Amino acid sequence: FFAVAKLVISNGGHVSFEWPRFSTGWQLRQLSDSLNKNKFLTVEFDGCALGVRSLKTNQPIKKPYRIATTSPELVNAIKAF
């Protein structure tokens, strides 16, 4: 991921990375260093706010997400919900 992300960013593209909000992976030094170095923005939201539903019951599912991204447009779009 880091090698591809670096290449994409160096060519003017945007990169996004998603894990569940409370995943311990967010605390990995290599990840946090890369996110800071490349000025990633983060946005948190619950899946139910964007229409995530159970396939069995069709009930909304909270599912807490965190996305790290270099795209301010993505952050703004998610915050608009």
N, C-alpha and C positions, 0 to 999 in steps of 0.2 A: 504494500500500500504506500509506504513512504517514498519509495523510488518513483512510482508512477505519479503520485501526488506532486512531487517536486518537479517532474517533467511537465505535467499539465500546467502547474502554476507558472513555471518559467516561460511557458508559451502563451500566457495570458488567459488560460482557462480557469475554471472554478472547480473546487473539489469539496465534496461533502462526505461526512462520516456519521453513521448512526449506530447507537447502542441504546439499550434500555437505560433510562435516566439514572438508576441506582446501581448500575453494573460497576463492580470493583475495577474493571478494565480502564475506566476513566482515570484511575489513579496511577496507571503505569507511567513511569518516568519518561520512557521513549515517546509515548503518545503525547503527554503534556508538553514535553520539550518541542516536539514537532508542531503541535498546535500553536504554541506561543511564538515560535520562530517564524511561522508562516502567517501569523496574524489571523487565525481562524476566529470566527464569531461563534457563539453558541446560542441555541434557542431550545427551550424546553416546552413541552406541551403534552396533553393527554390525548390518546388516540380518539376517545369519544368526541372530542371537540372537532375532529376532522372526519367524523362519520364511521370510525372503526366499530364493527358490530360482530357479534357472535354468529357463526354460520348456523349453529343449531337453534338458538333461541331468538335471533335477530335483535337481541338486547345490546345496548351500547357497552363497549369495553373500555375501561379507563386506560389501560396500557400506557404507562409513563415513558415518553421518549426524550432523548436529548440528541440534538444534531449539532455537529461542529462543521462549519462551512466557511469557505472564503467568499461566498455569495451574499452580499447584503440584501439582494432582491429576494432570495429564498427566506432569509430571516424575516424580512418585512411582510412577505406573503403569509408566513405562518402566524406571525403576531397579529395579523389582521383578523384572525378567527377569534 
